[in-house]
Amino acid sequence: MQPKDKMILELFLPDGTLEWFDVVEGCRQGKDIKVVLEEKNIPPISVNHQGKKIISKGFYDITITDFPIRGRRTLLTFRRRRWQVEGEINLLKRNIKLVAEGTQLEKEFANFLKEDGGRKSGLASFYRRVSANPDQRI
């Protein structure tokens, strides 16, 4: 990715996202914009793991809702990586806070909706219109 492209993408993604993730896919689907980001293969290292081989063991996906773009709901799918340390059973994962606690919303977006929630107009009411019903959420 060119530095200019990265600077532009950083404007639309949560702060620090491109430090740990690469954008691997993006599309517009109906009323949604979907972006898939894959965690870089940079294993978390601690003193206990020095000198041991650490192998990526695949991904698990987390999909969150972020600020709407161009009147469409934005869904960010983070493909989180897991690693296994040579000779250990438990898998490692990096502790990256992606969502506001108790929600499927990006932290800044959740805080914005919380502040905007009491207003009759604004982004909160727009989000309520474009958000899927709870039984249809990802």
N, C-alpha and C positions, 0 to 999 in steps of 0.2 A: 504494500500500500504506500502510495506517495505521501510525503509529509503534509501536503496541501489537502489531500483527500481525508487524511486522519483528522486534521484540524476542523474540517467541515463536519465530519461525523460526530466529533466530540461535542458539537453544538446541540445535537439532537439526542444524545445518549446521557444517562446518568453520569455524574462526575466520577472519574477514575475507571470507567468501564473498560476502556481500551488498554489500560495498564495490565489487566488480567485476562481479557477476552479478545478474540478476533471475530469480526463479522464474517459469517460464512454464507448467509443467505438473506434475502429480503424480497418481499412481494406485497402487492396490494390484492386483497381477497375480499370481495364484497365491500362491507363497511369497515373492514379492518386493514391495518398495515401490520405485517408480521415481519419481525427481524429475528434471526437466529444467530446467537453468539456462542462461540466455543471457547472454553477455558484453555489458555495456553498450557503447554506441557512443561510447567515449571513447578516441580514438586516442592511442598513445604519441607524445609529442612530444620531439624533440631539437633541438639548435641547427641541425643540418643541414636540418631540415624547416620552419623558421620561414618564414612567408609563402607556403608552398606549400599547395595544396589536398590534403586527405587524404580518400579515399573508402573506405567500407566495401565489401569485395569478397566478402562471404559468410562462411560458417562451416565449421568442421570439428568433429566431435564427439569427445569423450573420455569414456568411461564408466568410472567407478571404483566400488569397493565401499567402503562406509563401515560404521560400527557398526550392528548390527541394531537395528531398531525393532519393538517389540511381537512379537518372535519371528520376524521376517521379515528376510531379507537386504535391505539398502538399497543400491540402485544410483543413483548420481548421474551424470547425463549433463550434461557441461559443453559447451555449444555455444560454442566459441572463435571469436572474430572475427578476420578478417584485413583489413588496410587496404593501400591502394596510395597512394603519394605521387605527386602530379602529376609526370610526366616521368621516373619511375623504373620499372624492370621488377620489381625484387624487392618482395615483400609484407612488411609489418610485422606483428608480433604482439607482444602483451604477454607478458613472461616471468613467469607466475604458476605457482608450484610447487604442483601439485595432488596428486601421488602420491609415495609413497615410491619412491626409486630402484630400478629393476628389478622393480617390482610394478605391479599394477592396483589397489592399495589406497591409501586416503586416508592421509596421513602419520601422524596420531595413531593411527589404527586399526592400521596396520602396526606401529608401536612397541608398542602394547598387546599385539598377538598375539605379538610377539617376546618380550616379558616373560612372557606367560602360557603360551608354547609348551611349557614343560617340565612343566606341571601336568597331572594326570590329569583334572580337571574344570575347568569354567570356559568362558569365551567361545571360546577356541581350538577346543575340541572341538565346541561348538555351530556355529561357523563352518564347520568341516570337514563337518558334516552338511548344512548348507543351501547350501554353495557348489557351484556347478556343476562338473562334470568339466572338466578343461582343454580338451577338444575342444568343449565347449559354451559356453565363456566368450565374453563380448562382446568 
